[in-house]
Amino acid sequence: MHADGSLAEGPIALCEVQAYVYGAKRGLAGVARRLGRPKRAASLDAGADRLREAFAKAFWCEDLGCFALALDGRKGA
């Protein structure tokens, strides 16, 4: 729910899920490098970078001075 007590509408984007995906992309990039697939590794690293940038833009709450724990369907924290 929101700070005012109203219920958040779905879909809900949780910040920790974004971190799981980011970590998976970085980890798989390392695996791809070890398997001799540098192009795939570079693609996964680039995807992780894009996710990090999108996360910072979408989840940062200027009025709170911190990242939101989740966003509702209207991208409200």
C-alpha positions in Angstrom: 0.0 0.0 0.0 1.0 3.6 -0.4 1.9 6.0 2.5 -1.6 7.4 2.5 -3.1 3.9 3.0 -4.4 3.4 -0.5 -3.8 0.1 -2.1 -1.2 -0.2 -4.9 -2.5 -1.3 -8.2 -0.7 -4.1 -10.1 1.5 -5.0 -11.6 4.0 -4.4 -8.8 7.7 -4.1 -9.6 9.8 -5.0 -6.6 13.3 -3.6 -6.4 14.9 -6.9 -5.2 13.7 -8.6 -8.4 15.5 -6.1 -10.5 18.6 -6.9 -8.5 18.2 -10.6 -9.1 18.0 -10.0 -12.9 21.0 -7.7 -12.8 23.0 -10.2 -10.8 22.0 -13.0 -13.2 23.1 -11.0 -16.2 26.4 -10.2 -14.7 27.0 -13.8 -13.5 26.1 -15.2 -16.9 28.4 -12.8 -18.6 31.2 -14.2 -16.6 30.2 -17.8 -17.5 30.0 -16.8 -21.2 33.5 -15.3 -21.0 34.9 -18.5 -19.5 33.2 -20.5 -22.2 34.9 -18.4 -24.9 31.8 -16.5 -26.0 33.0 -12.9 -25.6 30.2 -11.4 -27.8 27.5 -13.1 -25.6 29.3 -11.8 -22.5 29.4 -8.3 -23.9 25.7 -8.5 -24.7 24.8 -9.7 -21.2 27.0 -7.0 -19.6 25.4 -4.3 -21.8 21.9 -5.6 -20.8 23.0 -5.4 -17.1 24.2 -1.8 -17.6 20.9 -0.8 -19.3 18.9 -2.4 -16.5 21.0 -0.5 -13.9 20.3 2.8 -15.6 16.6 2.1 -16.0 16.3 1.0 -12.4 18.0 4.2 -11.2 15.7 6.4 -13.3 12.5 4.5 -12.5 13.0 3.7 -8.8 14.6 6.9 -7.5 12.3 9.0 -5.4 13.6 12.6 -5.3 11.1 13.6 -2.6 12.3 10.8 -0.3 16.0 11.0 -1.2 16.2 7.2 -1.7 15.1 4.4 -3.9 11.6 3.0 -3.7 11.2 -0.6 -2.5 8.5 -1.1 -5.2 6.6 0.6 -8.0 2.9 0.1 -8.7 1.3 -0.2 -12.1 1.3 3.6 -12.4 5.0 3.7 -11.4 4.1 5.3 -8.1 6.3 4.5 -5.1 
